[in-house]
Amino acid sequence: CAPWSNSRDPVALTSTISILTRITGNGLIVGTIMIVWWLFAMTRGGDHYDLASRVVHSWPGSVVLTLSLWAVWYHYLAGLRHLLFDAGRGLEIRTAERLGWGMIVGSVVLTVLTIYVI
């Protein structure tokens, strides 16, 4: 049975959150490379910047940057969750599940707020 197949199982949720934390950590590399390329292209100017700017501002570029922003917030909240775990708090299954849902909802809310505030 896959970890994400039973949303009522707290162990499945915490397993999915753990896997997603690793995926978002690796996925952040894509957004970082895109931003670094765009910044480097700015220093080069001309056609380099025009191409990079078109890619970054395209629909796929916007999706990558939005998902990267979400991944930053998700990864940040995962770090806070693990800080609690390291302090010996939140280790009960019910509490860990609530913290997991808080990470999911919180990362989406923080992403939306960041997009609309900035």
Disulfide bonds with the S-S distance in Angstrom:
none
